[in-house]
Amino acid sequence: MSGTLVSAQWVQEHFSEVIICDVVAGPNAYSTYSEEHVEGATWVDLETQLSAEYEDASTLGRHPLPTPENFAHTLGTLGISANSMVVLYDRTCGIMAAARMWWMMRALGHKNVVVVDGGLQALKTVGVPITSGESAPTPTTYSTPMKQYQWPLIDMEDIAPAIASGKCVVDVRAAARYEGAVEPIDPVAGHISGAINMPLTEVISGGQFLSADALHSHFHALQHKDVIVHCGSGVTACHTILAMVHAGYPVPALYNGSWSQWCRNH
């Protein structure tokens, strides 16, 4: 396992050795999962298991991170232990929201976790068994001494000073949202002053990630820079972080509050 991406063929060859999670997200996520998923795969809920509860998005954004302790408890309920080999997939090549769970697990110190390149469609293509209904995991205990996430995070208050000091803030939302032409989710359109736009869709083609070499070239402008990545609410930014790590770049900082928090405070 590379700790980033694996092929659907790899999953087929190691099917009996791994724990598989279906991290499909969206308004009909559970019904989408119930209708069709990899045999034995457990659904993971972005809204309740990969995010903390909140009352006001201005505080921490629309998808606040749960504490490491709470996330470790969630992993245990999913049948995942600290020694498990975990495979994550969704239906959007990691965007919603396999890459989010991948980031959280890696930031918790779990190295044996990967995202399936191409997601469910790629798994179906190679003949991984597919089923419907629900797959209930056998709960276990996920033991972790981590009191905080080990990968870099940045708070809203530190964004402007970071930009002033020469750090590179990357907004991975679609260009139209970055430019302020449209804003389908948050109350204000636009972007953080000083942030550059690198839409996350540019790292995939034909439903799969670009090659590691192509990704390295794509992110060439970020070489030798301290990078901070954000999106709308901290979820899809993890997809770009996955792409950067897979390409061999250092792990950039995640601004998890992202535009959903920023636009409500500025």
C-alpha positions in Angstrom: 0.0 0.0 0.0 1.3 3.4 -1.0 -0.6 5.4 1.7 -2.3 7.5 -1.0 -3.9 5.8 -4.1 -4.4 2.2 -5.2 -5.8 0.7 -8.3 -9.1 -1.2 -8.4 -7.1 -4.2 -9.5 -5.0 -4.0 -6.3 -8.2 -4.0 -4.3 -9.5 -7.1 -6.2 -6.2 -8.9 -5.5 -6.2 -8.0 -1.7 -10.0 -8.1 -1.2 -10.0 -10.5 1.7 -7.2 -8.6 3.5 -8.7 -5.1 3.8 -11.5 -3.2 5.4 -13.4 -1.3 2.8 -15.5 1.9 3.4 -17.9 3.5 1.1 -17.6 7.3 1.7 -20.2 8.5 -0.7 -21.6 11.9 0.4 -24.4 14.2 -0.7 -28.1 14.6 0.0 -29.0 11.0 -0.8 -25.8 9.4 0.3 -27.2 6.6 2.3 -29.8 5.5 -0.3 -27.0 5.7 -2.9 -24.9 3.4 -0.8 -27.8 1.1 -0.1 -28.6 0.7 -3.7 -25.1 -0.4 -4.7 -21.8 -0.8 -2.9 -18.8 -3.1 -2.7 -19.6 -6.3 -0.9 -18.7 -5.9 2.8 -18.2 -2.1 2.5 -19.5 0.0 5.3 -21.0 3.4 4.6 -19.3 6.4 6.4 -21.4 9.5 6.9 -19.6 12.8 6.1 -22.1 14.8 8.1 -22.1 12.9 11.4 -18.9 10.7 11.4 -16.4 12.8 9.5 -17.6 16.2 10.8 -18.4 17.6 14.3 -21.7 19.2 15.2 -22.0 22.9 14.9 -24.6 25.7 15.3 -23.0 28.5 13.3 -20.7 28.0 10.3 -19.0 31.3 11.1 -17.3 29.6 14.0 -15.5 26.6 12.4 -17.1 26.3 8.9 -19.7 23.9 7.6 -17.8 20.7 8.2 -15.7 21.1 11.4 -13.3 18.3 12.2 -14.3 16.0 15.1 -11.7 15.7 17.9 -9.2 12.9 17.3 -10.7 11.1 20.3 -14.2 11.2 18.8 -12.9 10.2 15.3 -11.0 7.3 16.9 -14.2 6.1 18.5 -15.9 6.3 15.1 -13.2 4.2 13.5 -13.8 1.6 16.2 -17.5 1.5 15.4 -16.6 0.9 11.8 -14.6 -2.1 12.7 -11.2 -0.4 12.1 -8.3 -0.9 14.5 -4.9 0.8 14.5 -3.5 -2.2 12.6 -6.2 -2.4 9.9 -5.5 -2.0 6.2 -8.2 0.4 5.1 -9.5 1.0 1.6 -11.8 4.0 0.9 -13.8 4.8 -2.2 -16.7 7.0 -3.3 -18.3 7.8 -6.7 -16.3 10.9 -7.5 -12.7 9.7 -7.5 -12.3 10.7 -3.9 -13.8 14.1 -4.0 -16.9 13.4 -1.9 -15.7 12.3 0.5 -13.1 9.5 0.5 -10.2 11.9 0.5 -11.6 13.6 3.6 -11.6 10.4 5.6 -8.1 9.6 4.1 -6.8 12.9 5.4 -8.3 12.4 8.8 -6.9 8.9 9.2 -3.4 9.9 8.0 -3.5 12.9 10.3 -4.4 10.6 13.1 -1.2 8.6 12.3 -2.8 5.7 10.4 -0.5 5.0 7.5 -2.3 1.9 6.0 -5.1 3.8 4.4 -5.7 4.4 0.7 -8.2 5.8 -1.7 -9.3 3.8 -4.8 -8.3 5.6 -8.0 -11.5 5.7 -10.0 -13.8 4.9 -7.1 -16.8 2.5 -7.4 -16.9 2.5 -11.2 -13.3 1.3 -11.4 -14.0 -1.4 -8.8 -17.0 -2.6 -10.8 -15.0 -2.7 -14.0 -12.4 -5.1 -12.6 -15.1 -7.4 -11.1 -15.0 -6.6 -7.4 -18.2 -8.1 -6.0 -21.1 -5.6 -5.7 -24.2 -5.8 -3.5 -27.0 -3.8 -2.1 -28.6 -3.2 1.3 -26.4 -2.6 4.3 -23.1 -4.1 5.6 -22.8 -3.9 9.3 -19.2 -3.9 10.7 -18.1 -5.7 13.8 -17.1 -3.0 16.2 -13.6 -2.9 17.7 -11.5 -0.4 19.7 -9.3 2.1 17.9 -6.5 2.9 20.3 -4.6 6.2 19.6 -2.6 8.4 21.9 -3.1 11.4 19.6 -4.6 14.4 21.3 -4.5 16.5 18.1 -4.2 15.8 14.4 -0.6 15.3 13.3 -0.9 16.9 9.8 -0.7 20.7 9.5 -3.9 22.7 10.1 -4.3 26.5 10.1 -6.9 28.7 11.7 -8.7 31.5 10.1 -6.9 34.1 12.2 -3.6 32.9 10.7 -4.5 33.1 7.1 -3.9 36.8 6.4 -0.5 36.8 8.2 0.4 33.7 6.3 -0.3 35.4 3.0 1.6 38.5 4.1 4.6 36.3 4.9 4.7 34.8 1.5 2.8 31.5 2.0 0.7 30.3 -0.8 -3.0 29.9 -0.2 -4.7 27.6 -2.8 -8.4 27.7 -3.3 -9.5 24.5 -5.0 -13.1 25.4 -5.7 -14.4 25.8 -9.3 -13.1 28.9 -11.1 -16.6 30.4 -11.2 -16.9 30.2 -7.4 -13.4 31.6 -6.9 -14.2 34.5 -9.3 -17.4 35.2 -7.5 -19.6 34.6 -10.6 -21.7 32.0 -8.7 -22.0 30.8 -5.1 -24.4 27.9 -4.7 -23.8 27.2 -1.0 -22.4 30.0 1.0 -24.0 33.5 1.6 -21.1 35.5 0.0 -19.4 34.9 -3.3 -15.7 35.5 -4.0 -12.4 34.4 -2.6 -9.8 35.1 0.0 -7.7 38.1 -1.1 -4.3 36.8 -2.1 -5.4 33.2 -2.7 -4.8 31.5 -6.0 -7.2 29.2 -7.8 -6.3 25.6 -8.7 -9.6 23.8 -9.3 -9.5 20.3 -7.9 -11.1 18.9 -11.1 -7.8 19.6 -12.9 -6.1 16.7 -11.1 -8.4 14.1 -12.5 -9.2 13.0 -16.1 -11.7 10.4 -17.2 -12.7 9.7 -13.7 -9.2 8.9 -12.4 -6.3 10.8 -11.0 -3.6 12.0 -13.4 -0.3 10.0 -13.1 2.1 10.9 -10.3 4.4 12.5 -12.8 1.6 14.6 -14.4 0.4 15.6 -10.9 4.0 16.7 -10.0 4.0 18.9 -13.1 0.6 20.2 -12.4 1.7 21.5 -9.0 5.1 22.7 -10.2 4.3 26.3 -9.4 3.9 25.3 -5.7 7.4 23.9 -5.4 9.5 25.3 -2.6 6.5 27.2 -1.2 4.7 26.8 2.1 1.2 25.8 0.9 -2.2 26.1 2.5 -5.2 24.5 0.8 -8.8 25.3 1.3 -12.2 24.8 -0.5 -15.7 25.5 0.5 -15.8 23.7 3.8 -12.6 21.7 4.2 -13.8 18.5 2.5 -12.7 18.7 -1.2 -9.5 20.4 -0.2 -8.4 17.0 1.1 -8.7 15.7 -2.5 -6.0 18.2 -3.6 -3.9 17.3 -0.6 -4.1 13.7 -1.6 -3.0 14.5 -5.1 -0.1 16.6 -3.8 1.1 13.9 -1.5 0.7 11.2 -4.2 2.9 13.4 -6.4 5.6 13.5 -3.8 5.1 17.0 -2.4 5.2 17.8 1.3 1.9 17.7 3.1 0.4 21.2 2.8 -1.6 22.8 5.6 -5.4 22.4 5.5 -7.6 25.4 6.3 -10.6 23.4 7.3 -13.0 26.3 8.0 -12.4 27.3 4.3 -14.6 29.8 2.5 -17.7 28.8 4.5 -16.0 30.3 7.6 -14.1 33.0 5.9 -17.0 34.6 4.0 -19.0 34.8 7.2 -16.3 36.8 9.0 -14.9 39.1 6.4 
